[in-house]
Amino acid sequence: MSEQEETRNEKYTVSGGELVEKIKQLVHEGNIRRLRLIHQGKTVFDIPLTIGAPAAAAIILAAPMLAAIAAFAAIVTECTIEVEKVDKA
């Protein structure tokens, strides 16, 4: 029997200072297919992640990408994180 996947989008509005910690929290929760950072209606970062592998996703975000996100967070007051999650039924 094959498993069916249900995709859902969640949005979080955070301040620049909370951005990196919120992303770390979301990646740790797992089941994320894609993560987007939106500022003033424009997508700034669009990051595809491995489904169901939070450790691998954390490694992907660990170095250069996380540094870029942190630099972005330092210059914005508020942005939206849009997360595409996959739930297996």
VOTOR-381021 format. One record per residue: residue number from 0; residue in three letters; chain; x, y, z of N, C-alpha, C in turn. Coordinates in nm, 4 decimals, m for minus. Atoms other than C-alpha are relative to their C-alpha. Layout:
BEGIN
<num = NUM&residuo = ALA&cadena = A&n.x = X&n.y = Y&n.z = Z&ca.x = X&ca.y = Y&ca.z = Z&c.x = X&c.y = Y&c.z = Z>
...
//
This chain:
BEGIN
<num = 0&residuo = MET&cadena = A&n.x = 0.0842&n.y = m0.1172&n.z = 0.0000&ca.x = 0.0000&ca.y = 0.0000&ca.z = 0.0000&c.x = 0.0894&c.y = 0.1245&c.z = 0.0000>
<num = 1&residuo = SER&cadena = A&n.x = m0.0818&n.y = m0.1201&n.z = 0.0078&ca.x = 0.1444&ca.y = 0.3387&ca.z = m0.0978&c.x = m0.0525&c.y = 0.1063&c.z = 0.0969>
<num = 2&residuo = GLU&cadena = A&n.x = 0.0366&n.y = m0.1073&n.z = m0.0915&ca.x = 0.1487&ca.y = 0.6319&ca.z = 0.1389&c.x = m0.0358&c.y = 0.1240&c.z = m0.0808>
<num = 3&residuo = GLN&cadena = A&n.x = 0.0381&n.y = m0.1241&n.z = 0.0651&ca.x = m0.0288&ca.y = 0.9494&ca.z = 0.0363&c.x = 0.0583&c.y = 0.1163&c.z = 0.0789>
<num = 4&residuo = GLU&cadena = A&n.x = m0.0562&n.y = m0.1176&n.z = m0.0636&ca.x = 0.1255&ca.y = 1.2858&ca.z = 0.1069&c.x = m0.0966&c.y = 0.1163&c.z = m0.0128>
<num = 5&residuo = GLU&cadena = A&n.x = 0.0817&n.y = m0.1205&n.z = m0.0003&ca.x = m0.0628&ca.y = 1.5968&ca.z = 0.2016&c.x = 0.0931&c.y = 0.1178&c.z = 0.0228>
<num = 6&residuo = THR&cadena = A&n.x = m0.0856&n.y = m0.1178&n.z = m0.0097&ca.x = 0.1118&ca.y = 1.9286&ca.z = 0.1442&c.x = m0.0815&c.y = 0.1159&c.z = 0.0557>
<num = 7&residuo = ARG&cadena = A&n.x = 0.0667&n.y = m0.1185&n.z = m0.0551&ca.x = 0.0251&ca.y = 2.2347&ca.z = 0.3471&c.x = 0.1027&c.y = 0.1115&c.z = 0.0169>
<num = 8&residuo = ASN&cadena = A&n.x = m0.0865&n.y = m0.1163&n.z = m0.0176&ca.x = 0.1687&ca.y = 2.5851&ca.z = 0.3699&c.x = m0.0337&c.y = 0.0693&c.z = 0.1305>
<num = 9&residuo = GLU&cadena = A&n.x = 0.0161&n.y = m0.0772&n.z = m0.1221&ca.x = 0.2225&ca.y = 2.7746&ca.z = 0.6912&c.x = 0.0814&c.y = 0.1267&c.z = m0.0144>
<num = 10&residuo = LYS&cadena = A&n.x = m0.0717&n.y = m0.1275&n.z = 0.0057&ca.x = 0.3246&ca.y = 3.1381&ca.z = 0.7276&c.x = 0.0194&c.y = 0.0534&c.z = 0.1409>
<num = 11&residuo = TYR&cadena = A&n.x = m0.0347&n.y = m0.0596&n.z = m0.1282&ca.x = 0.4974&ca.y = 3.3055&ca.z = 1.0188&c.x = 0.0605&c.y = 0.1369&c.z = m0.0270>
<num = 12&residuo = THR&cadena = A&n.x = m0.0588&n.y = m0.1323&n.z = 0.0103&ca.x = 0.5683&ca.y = 3.6770&ca.z = 1.0499&c.x = 0.0859&c.y = 0.0209&c.z = 0.1232>
<num = 13&residuo = VAL&cadena = A&n.x = m0.0950&n.y = m0.0150&n.z = m0.1105&ca.x = 0.8758&ca.y = 3.7419&ca.z = 1.2610&c.x = 0.0837&c.y = 0.1254&c.z = m0.0183>
<num = 14&residuo = SER&cadena = A&n.x = m0.0928&n.y = m0.1127&n.z = 0.0090&ca.x = 1.1096&ca.y = 4.0261&ca.z = 1.3441&c.x = 0.1341&c.y = m0.0518&c.z = m0.0479>
<num = 15&residuo = GLY&cadena = A&n.x = m0.1320&n.y = 0.0400&n.z = 0.0485&ca.x = 1.4597&ca.y = 4.0240&ca.z = 1.2015&c.x = 0.0800&c.y = m0.0745&c.z = 0.1053>
<num = 16&residuo = GLY&cadena = A&n.x = m0.0741&n.y = 0.0627&n.z = m0.1081&ca.x = 1.6030&ca.y = 3.9294&ca.z = 1.5406&c.x = m0.0455&c.y = m0.1419&c.z = 0.0317>
<num = 17&residuo = GLU&cadena = A&n.x = 0.0544&n.y = 0.1333&n.z = m0.0277&ca.x = 1.3796&ca.y = 3.6198&ca.z = 1.5652&c.x = 0.0149&c.y = m0.0956&c.z = m0.1181>
<num = 18&residuo = LEU&cadena = A&n.x = 0.0019&n.y = 0.0756&n.z = 0.1252&ca.x = 1.4335&ca.y = 3.5004&ca.z = 1.2081&c.x = 0.0827&c.y = m0.1280&c.z = 0.0041>
<num = 19&residuo = VAL&cadena = A&n.x = m0.0878&n.y = 0.1172&n.z = 0.0028&ca.x = 1.7291&ca.y = 3.2640&ca.z = 1.2456&c.x = m0.0487&c.y = m0.1069&c.z = 0.0970>
<num = 20&residuo = GLU&cadena = A&n.x = 0.0477&n.y = 0.0979&n.z = m0.0985&ca.x = 1.5935&ca.y = 3.0991&ca.z = 1.5617&c.x = m0.1280&c.y = m0.0681&c.z = m0.0463>
<num = 21&residuo = LYS&cadena = A&n.x = 0.1248&n.y = 0.0599&n.z = 0.0493&ca.x = 1.2506&ca.y = 3.0453&ca.z = 1.4032&c.x = 0.0295&c.y = m0.0997&c.z = m0.1110>
<num = 22&residuo = ILE&cadena = A&n.x = m0.0365&n.y = 0.0922&n.z = 0.1075&ca.x = 1.4091&ca.y = 2.8853&ca.z = 1.0969&c.x = 0.0614&c.y = m0.1270&c.z = 0.0586>
<num = 23&residuo = LYS&cadena = A&n.x = m0.0596&n.y = 0.1175&n.z = m0.0639&ca.x = 1.6184&ca.y = 2.6554&ca.z = 1.3165&c.x = m0.1084&c.y = m0.0879&c.z = 0.0630>
<num = 24&residuo = GLN&cadena = A&n.x = 0.1093&n.y = 0.0735&n.z = m0.0636&ca.x = 1.3045&ca.y = 2.5563&ca.z = 1.5080&c.x = m0.0822&c.y = m0.0759&c.z = m0.1041>
<num = 25&residuo = LEU&cadena = A&n.x = 0.0807&n.y = 0.0631&n.z = 0.1041&ca.x = 1.1073&ca.y = 2.4823&ca.z = 1.1906&c.x = 0.0736&c.y = m0.1167&c.z = m0.0648>
<num = 26&residuo = VAL&cadena = A&n.x = m0.0784&n.y = 0.1066&n.z = 0.0612&ca.x = 1.3884&ca.y = 2.2765&ca.z = 1.0371&c.x = 0.0101&c.y = m0.1185&c.z = 0.0954>
<num = 27&residuo = HIS&cadena = A&n.x = m0.0100&n.y = 0.1067&n.z = m0.0999&ca.x = 1.4237&ca.y = 2.0796&ca.z = 1.3598&c.x = m0.1297&c.y = m0.0817&c.z = 0.0078>
<num = 28&residuo = GLU&cadena = A&n.x = 0.1290&n.y = 0.0700&n.z = m0.0038&ca.x = 1.0504&ca.y = 1.9927&ca.z = 1.3507&c.x = m0.0123&c.y = m0.1020&c.z = m0.1129>
<num = 29&residuo = GLY&cadena = A&n.x = m0.0019&n.y = 0.0956&n.z = 0.1114&ca.x = 1.1066&ca.y = 1.8205&ca.z = 1.0145&c.x = m0.1196&c.y = 0.0117&c.z = m0.0933>
<num = 30&residuo = ASN&cadena = A&n.x = 0.1049&n.y = 0.0084&n.z = 0.1015&ca.x = 0.8779&ca.y = 1.7331&ca.z = 0.7206&c.x = m0.0155&c.y = 0.1274&c.z = m0.0824>
<num = 31&residuo = ILE&cadena = A&n.x = 0.0058&n.y = m0.1228&n.z = 0.0792&ca.x = 0.9647&ca.y = 2.0572&ca.z = 0.5424&c.x = 0.0534&c.y = m0.0281&c.z = m0.1395>
<num = 32&residuo = ARG&cadena = A&n.x = m0.0413&n.y = 0.0165&n.z = 0.1394&ca.x = 0.9806&ca.y = 2.0475&ca.z = 0.1644&c.x = 0.0663&c.y = 0.1265&c.z = m0.0524>
<num = 33&residuo = ARG&cadena = A&n.x = m0.0520&n.y = m0.1271&n.z = 0.0524&ca.x = 1.0497&ca.y = 2.4171&ca.z = 0.1006&c.x = m0.0180&c.y = 0.1081&c.z = 0.1058>
<num = 34&residuo = LEU&cadena = A&n.x = 0.0051&n.y = m0.1118&n.z = m0.0921&ca.x = 1.1221&ca.y = 2.7292&ca.z = 0.3016&c.x = 0.0243&c.y = 0.1273&c.z = m0.0802>
<num = 35&residuo = ARG&cadena = A&n.x = m0.0141&n.y = m0.1276&n.z = 0.0715&ca.x = 1.0735&ca.y = 3.0824&ca.z = 0.1660&c.x = 0.0032&c.y = 0.1140&c.z = 0.1005>
<num = 36&residuo = LEU&cadena = A&n.x = m0.0008&n.y = m0.1233&n.z = m0.0776&ca.x = 1.1645&ca.y = 3.4160&ca.z = 0.3182&c.x = m0.0536&c.y = 0.1098&c.z = m0.0892>
<num = 37&residuo = ILE&cadena = A&n.x = 0.0666&n.y = m0.1041&n.z = 0.0787&ca.x = 0.9435&ca.y = 3.6985&ca.z = 0.2000&c.x = 0.0114&c.y = 0.1319&c.z = 0.0754>
<num = 38&residuo = HIS&cadena = A&n.x = m0.0119&n.y = m0.1333&n.z = m0.0581&ca.x = 1.0113&ca.y = 4.0660&ca.z = 0.2613&c.x = m0.0659&c.y = 0.0990&c.z = m0.0949>
<num = 39&residuo = GLN&cadena = A&n.x = 0.0753&n.y = m0.0995&n.z = 0.0774&ca.x = 0.7778&ca.y = 4.3417&ca.z = 0.1400&c.x = m0.0606&c.y = m0.0611&c.z = m0.1258>
<num = 40&residuo = GLY&cadena = A&n.x = 0.0692&n.y = 0.0647&n.z = 0.1100&ca.x = 0.5915&ca.y = 4.0952&ca.z = m0.0817&c.x = 0.0885&c.y = m0.0689&c.z = m0.1023>
<num = 41&residuo = LYS&cadena = A&n.x = m0.0926&n.y = 0.0620&n.z = 0.0953&ca.x = 0.9040&ca.y = 3.9676&ca.z = m0.2591&c.x = 0.0741&c.y = m0.1150&c.z = 0.0670>
<num = 42&residuo = THR&cadena = A&n.x = m0.0755&n.y = 0.1135&n.z = m0.0510&ca.x = 1.0693&ca.y = 3.6291&ca.z = m0.2138&c.x = 0.1485&c.y = 0.0323&c.z = m0.0042>
<num = 43&residuo = VAL&cadena = A&n.x = m0.1421&n.y = m0.0312&n.z = m0.0115&ca.x = 1.4240&ca.y = 3.6873&ca.z = m0.0902&c.x = 0.0823&c.y = m0.1284&c.z = m0.0044>
<num = 44&residuo = PHE&cadena = A&n.x = m0.0637&n.y = 0.1316&n.z = 0.0001&ca.x = 1.5250&ca.y = 3.3246&ca.z = m0.0234&c.x = m0.1064&c.y = m0.1040&c.z = m0.0287>
<num = 45&residuo = ASP&cadena = A&n.x = 0.0880&n.y = 0.1131&n.z = 0.0290&ca.x = 1.3636&ca.y = 3.0095&ca.z = m0.1634&c.x = 0.0871&c.y = m0.1245&c.z = 0.0109>
<num = 46&residuo = ILE&cadena = A&n.x = m0.0919&n.y = 0.1082&n.z = m0.0327&ca.x = 1.5253&ca.y = 2.7022&ca.z = m0.0106&c.x = m0.0735&c.y = m0.1335&c.z = m0.0002>
<num = 47&residuo = PRO&cadena = A&n.x = 0.0579&n.y = 0.1351&n.z = m0.0043&ca.x = 1.4234&ca.y = 2.3462&ca.z = m0.1024&c.x = 0.0743&c.y = m0.0840&c.z = 0.1036>
<num = 48&residuo = LEU&cadena = A&n.x = m0.0605&n.y = 0.0836&n.z = m0.1040&ca.x = 1.4839&ca.y = 2.0996&ca.z = 0.1819&c.x = m0.0404&c.y = m0.1448&c.z = m0.0192>
<num = 49&residuo = THR&cadena = A&n.x = 0.0289&n.y = 0.1424&n.z = 0.0057&ca.x = 1.4914&ca.y = 1.7226&ca.z = 0.2150&c.x = m0.1185&c.y = m0.0314&c.z = 0.0897>
<num = 50&residuo = ILE&cadena = A&n.x = 0.1195&n.y = 0.0348&n.z = m0.0766&ca.x = 1.1601&ca.y = 1.5779&ca.z = 0.3301&c.x = 0.0349&c.y = m0.1002&c.z = 0.1087>
<num = 51&residuo = GLY&cadena = A&n.x = m0.0120&n.y = 0.0957&n.z = m0.1084&ca.x = 1.1613&ca.y = 1.4106&ca.z = 0.6678&c.x = 0.1406&c.y = m0.0237&c.z = 0.0497>
<num = 52&residuo = ALA&cadena = A&n.x = m0.1373&n.y = 0.0181&n.z = m0.0462&ca.x = 1.5307&ca.y = 1.4566&ca.z = 0.7338&c.x = 0.0502&c.y = 0.1293&c.z = 0.0624>
<num = 53&residuo = PRO&cadena = A&n.x = m0.0398&n.y = m0.1273&n.z = m0.0605&ca.x = 1.5749&ca.y = 1.7436&ca.z = 0.9783&c.x = 0.1503&c.y = 0.0136&c.z = 0.0197>
<num = 54&residuo = ALA&cadena = A&n.x = m0.1450&n.y = m0.0087&n.z = m0.0186&ca.x = 1.9396&ca.y = 1.6566&ca.z = 1.0452&c.x = 0.0683&c.y = 0.0400&c.z = m0.1305>
<num = 55&residuo = ALA&cadena = A&n.x = m0.0576&n.y = m0.0343&n.z = 0.1302&ca.x = 2.0236&ca.y = 1.6703&ca.z = 0.6742&c.x = m0.0346&c.y = 0.1438&c.z = m0.0373>
<num = 56&residuo = ALA&cadena = A&n.x = 0.0412&n.y = m0.1365&n.z = 0.0313&ca.x = 1.8248&ca.y = 1.9916&ca.z = 0.6319&c.x = 0.0788&c.y = 0.1000&c.z = 0.0829>
<num = 57&residuo = ALA&cadena = A&n.x = m0.0775&n.y = m0.0889&n.z = m0.0851&ca.x = 2.0081&ca.y = 2.1473&ca.z = 0.9249&c.x = 0.1421&c.y = 0.0161&c.z = m0.0538>
<num = 58&residuo = ILE&cadena = A&n.x = m0.1339&n.y = m0.0069&n.z = 0.0592&ca.x = 2.3399&ca.y = 2.0620&ca.z = 0.7585&c.x = m0.0017&c.y = 0.0900&c.z = m0.1235>
<num = 59&residuo = ILE&cadena = A&n.x = 0.0123&n.y = m0.0832&n.z = 0.1196&ca.x = 2.2204&ca.y = 2.2232&ca.z = 0.4343&c.x = m0.0017&c.y = 0.1477&c.z = 0.0391>
<num = 60&residuo = LEU&cadena = A&n.x = 0.0114&n.y = m0.1393&n.z = m0.0424&ca.x = 2.1354&ca.y = 2.5433&ca.z = 0.6233&c.x = 0.1165&c.y = 0.0452&c.z = 0.0865>
<num = 61&residuo = ALA&cadena = A&n.x = m0.0983&n.y = m0.0291&n.z = m0.1039&ca.x = 2.4321&ca.y = 2.5263&ca.z = 0.8593&c.x = 0.0961&c.y = 0.1120&c.z = m0.0325>
<num = 62&residuo = ALA&cadena = A&n.x = m0.1103&n.y = m0.0936&n.z = 0.0195&ca.x = 2.7049&ca.y = 2.7287&ca.z = 0.6982&c.x = m0.0360&c.y = 0.1205&c.z = m0.0850>
<num = 63&residuo = PRO&cadena = A&n.x = 0.0169&n.y = m0.1219&n.z = 0.0793&ca.x = 2.6738&ca.y = 2.9669&ca.z = 0.4041&c.x = m0.1433&c.y = 0.0534&c.z = m0.0031>
<num = 64&residuo = MET&cadena = A&n.x = 0.1383&n.y = m0.0470&n.z = 0.0085&ca.x = 2.2945&ca.y = 2.9769&ca.z = 0.3820&c.x = m0.0440&c.y = 0.0653&c.z = 0.1303>
<num = 65&residuo = LEU&cadena = A&n.x = 0.0375&n.y = m0.0571&n.z = m0.1293&ca.x = 2.2471&ca.y = 3.0395&ca.z = 0.7524&c.x = 0.0697&c.y = 0.1344&c.z = 0.0222>
<num = 66&residuo = ALA&cadena = A&n.x = m0.0716&n.y = m0.1273&n.z = m0.0102&ca.x = 2.5114&ca.y = 3.3134&ca.z = 0.7393&c.x = m0.0680&c.y = 0.1080&c.z = m0.0844>
<num = 67&residuo = ALA&cadena = A&n.x = 0.0708&n.y = m0.0957&n.z = 0.0861&ca.x = 2.3283&ca.y = 3.4799&ca.z = 0.4503&c.x = m0.1332&c.y = 0.0415&c.z = 0.0620>
<num = 68&residuo = ILE&cadena = A&n.x = 0.1280&n.y = m0.0306&n.z = m0.0654&ca.x = 1.9960&ca.y = 3.4558&ca.z = 0.6358&c.x = 0.0233&c.y = 0.0912&c.z = 0.1202>
<num = 69&residuo = ALA&cadena = A&n.x = m0.0311&n.y = m0.0837&n.z = m0.1157&ca.x = 2.1554&ca.y = 3.6045&ca.z = 0.9478&c.x = 0.0331&c.y = 0.1432&c.z = m0.0438>
<num = 70&residuo = ALA&cadena = A&n.x = m0.0314&n.y = m0.1336&n.z = 0.0521&ca.x = 2.2929&ca.y = 3.8961&ca.z = 0.7427&c.x = m0.1270&c.y = 0.0710&c.z = m0.0450>
<num = 71&residuo = PHE&cadena = A&n.x = 0.1281&n.y = m0.0564&n.z = 0.0422&ca.x = 1.9488&ca.y = 3.9496&ca.z = 0.5903&c.x = m0.0814&c.y = 0.0426&c.z = 0.1224>
<num = 72&residuo = ALA&cadena = A&n.x = 0.0768&n.y = m0.0288&n.z = m0.1218&ca.x = 1.7895&ca.y = 3.9365&ca.z = 0.9380&c.x = 0.0485&c.y = 0.1272&c.z = 0.0682>
<num = 73&residuo = ALA&cadena = A&n.x = m0.0566&n.y = m0.1180&n.z = m0.0647&ca.x = 2.0239&ca.y = 4.2103&ca.z = 1.0579&c.x = m0.0489&c.y = 0.1305&c.z = m0.0622>
<num = 74&residuo = ILE&cadena = A&n.x = 0.0400&n.y = m0.1253&n.z = 0.0663&ca.x = 1.8876&ca.y = 4.4602&ca.z = 0.8046&c.x = m0.1509&c.y = 0.0172&c.z = m0.0141>
<num = 75&residuo = VAL&cadena = A&n.x = 0.1451&n.y = m0.0136&n.z = 0.0121&ca.x = 1.5126&ca.y = 4.3893&ca.z = 0.8164&c.x = m0.0638&c.y = 0.0083&c.z = 0.1377>
<num = 76&residuo = THR&cadena = A&n.x = 0.0723&n.y = m0.0078&n.z = m0.1266&ca.x = 1.2645&ca.y = 4.4730&ca.z = 1.0867&c.x = m0.1041&c.y = m0.1103&c.z = 0.0109>
<num = 77&residuo = GLU&cadena = A&n.x = 0.1034&n.y = 0.1029&n.z = m0.0014&ca.x = 1.0060&ca.y = 4.2160&ca.z = 0.9838&c.x = m0.0019&c.y = m0.0722&c.z = m0.1344>
<num = 78&residuo = CYS&cadena = A&n.x = 0.0164&n.y = 0.0750&n.z = 0.1233&ca.x = 0.9627&ca.y = 3.9392&ca.z = 0.7294&c.x = m0.0912&c.y = m0.1192&c.z = 0.0259>
<num = 79&residuo = THR&cadena = A&n.x = 0.0877&n.y = 0.1161&n.z = m0.0092&ca.x = 0.7466&ca.y = 3.6365&ca.z = 0.6578&c.x = 0.0762&c.y = m0.1244&c.z = m0.0414>
<num = 80&residuo = ILE&cadena = A&n.x = m0.0553&n.y = 0.1303&n.z = 0.0338&ca.x = 0.8604&ca.y = 3.2769&ca.z = 0.6621&c.x = m0.1171&c.y = m0.0838&c.z = m0.0492>
<num = 81&residuo = GLU&cadena = A&n.x = 0.1025&n.y = 0.0888&n.z = 0.0529&ca.x = 0.6511&ca.y = 3.0531&ca.z = 0.4379&c.x = 0.0608&c.y = m0.1394&c.z = m0.0101>
<num = 82&residuo = VAL&cadena = A&n.x = m0.0525&n.y = 0.1353&n.z = m0.0073&ca.x = 0.6986&ca.y = 2.6819&ca.z = 0.4974&c.x = m0.0984&c.y = m0.0935&c.z = m0.0687>
<num = 83&residuo = GLU&cadena = A&n.x = 0.0805&n.y = 0.1037&n.z = 0.0634&ca.x = 0.5718&ca.y = 2.4024&ca.z = 0.2749&c.x = 0.0323&c.y = m0.1309&c.z = 0.0715>
<num = 84&residuo = LYS&cadena = A&n.x = m0.0199&n.y = 0.1221&n.z = m0.0771&ca.x = 0.5245&ca.y = 2.0949&ca.z = 0.4927&c.x = m0.0721&c.y = m0.1153&c.z = m0.0666>
<num = 85&residuo = VAL&cadena = A&n.x = 0.0590&n.y = 0.1213&n.z = 0.0555&ca.x = 0.4452&ca.y = 1.7382&ca.z = 0.3926&c.x = m0.0385&c.y = m0.0912&c.z = 0.1147>
<num = 86&residuo = ASP&cadena = A&n.x = 0.0490&n.y = 0.0964&n.z = m0.0985&ca.x = 0.2317&ca.y = 1.5106&ca.z = 0.6073&c.x = m0.0370&c.y = m0.1265&c.z = m0.0732>
<num = 87&residuo = LYS&cadena = A&n.x = 0.0339&n.y = 0.1289&n.z = 0.0624&ca.x = 0.2075&ca.y = 1.1438&ca.z = 0.5213&c.x = m0.1264&c.y = m0.0543&c.z = 0.0635>
<num = 88&residuo = ALA&cadena = A&n.x = 0.1289&n.y = 0.0516&n.z = m0.0496&ca.x = m0.1421&ca.y = 1.0004&ca.z = 0.5501&c.x = 0.0030&c.y = m0.1485&c.z = 0.0159>
//
